[in-house]
């Protein structure tokens, strides 16, 4: 048996597979833009009717700008906080020589062994004791350190040529100068990758915000969308429209920066979270 | 050690002085100061939100803990015993395992097939890889709405396709037998891109010489896959098997969204994590929920340990 698929056939088949993955998103878009009569047809209707008014209705039913602002605020502060702690820790673990360095690194890697289901209830209690449940901080602080970030940055830092550090030291500079003027500028792409992961994780998180918040004015988009979904399961076109405008930002971000995400997956292989 | 204390007191005290001075010297040592200063923020967060809570989770599970009450009643193992004897909890564990058993093999087989199909480094194939990875980045609730409509028994695309193929249609999410498989189908769509990227990077490290020699020897694509490609990527496949299983046991968003937040119909989609969420946060039984969480954590931990153990033995890193 000699199997040899022609390149053209292979390309066409690959495209079909790719489009199949796009189909559910396309179908949501079609439903959101259909006329009311067209969504209730069988077999399903697959071309656009361009009923943009549904979007206006879905948008006015909920305080979406507030939820978007909440998500952006939570993601933004988490990114700044987690990147700062990760850069400092990874720097110490790769450029500062001290005894117990490998021990500290294994202690940090130990976090990857502990499923985060273990910490859900105690973290809720900790935040309740200090009266931080139902705030932005409750959704930010538990993500203040990123083990994924520390791991990725350390790997990257260890690949730095030693000459860089030597030349900074000869010029009389210390760790802070080296970190600020050499390490950080060169780390921009990898910092961007980690930031992107934190952003997407933040945008898509549902369980933790559901657990620690009740007030709508601190809740992110995903929680609002889940409430919209469970409360209005018959308004298909509006639900689809809301789904489109809450998903679109991440989709655009992904399409523009997908190579950074692919880099993160390939480099962080062997690591989750 | 006690009997020797007097006779060696001089030595001990000098030893202590030495230690003290060494400690002072360490603190004066600039490298140490930087290490402490730089590591403190990250370690502080890990301490407060990971290390300590993990221990606390075990403690709470042995109490009848009520938030705000000053007296906490010791419960022994009754929370664990009660959880184990609860029908819904048993069903939830079964559901979690079934959910993984349905989606993990599908994701692995599909990701290997897709990766082999698009294993070309051209812009065209990169574009297709992007399409397949796209669902991975989308939020589960947002994309679940589209899938709810796809699974709609009367007007949905899923039944549309079955009807077109002349196959019997299904109630999908509204059927107690099909609800969990339906969510698994969603999860395969959502998660397969991640595995495809990792399989692709494993395929990228295959020695070209071996593959070319096999082609020259006239080995068929099928033989080449089973004799060369698969053995060489098998550590990666094993890694993905464990990681995807762990991820599956930790699913929440898609189950919450596709079951309308209920775990229904008839507890058909109540996974352990969803039950923990309901027990602890909807009904406020924190200790009971904690005991359930510990069972789930132990199951996940087992897979993690297998993975760590195996990766030391089989997985080859450059």
Interface residues (C-beta under 8 A of the other chain):
Chain A: X1 X2 X3 X4 X10 X11 X13 X14 X15 X17 X18 X19 X21 X22 X23 X24 X25 X27 X28 X31 X39 X40 X41 X42 X43 X44 X84 X85 X86 X88 X89 X91 X92 X93 X96 X97 X98 X101 X104 X107 X108 X111 X112 X113 X114 X115 X116 X117 X118 X119 X120 X121 X122 X123 X124 X125 X126 X128 X141 X142 X144 X145 X147 X150 X174 X175 X200 X203 X204 X206 X207 X210 X211 X221 X222 X225 X226 X229 X230 X233 X236 X239 X240 X242 X243 X246 X247 X250 X251 X253 X254 X255 X258 X261 X262 X265 X266 X269 X270 X272
Chain B: X30 X31 X32 X34 X35 X37 X38 X39 X41 X42 X43 X45 X46 X48 X49 X50 X52 X53 X54 X56 X57 X60 X67 X114 X117 X118 X124 X125 X127 X128 X129 X130 X131 X132 X133 X134 X135 X137 X138 X139 X140 X141 X142 X143 X144 X145 X146 X147 X148 X149 X150 X154 X155 X156 X157 X159 X160 X163 X164 X189 X193 X194 X197 X198 X201 X218 X220 X221 X222 X239 X243 X246 X247 X250 X252 X253 X256 X257 X260 X261 X273 X276 X277 X280 X281 X286 X289 X290 X293 X294 X296 X297 X300 X301 X304 X305 X308 X311 X315 X317
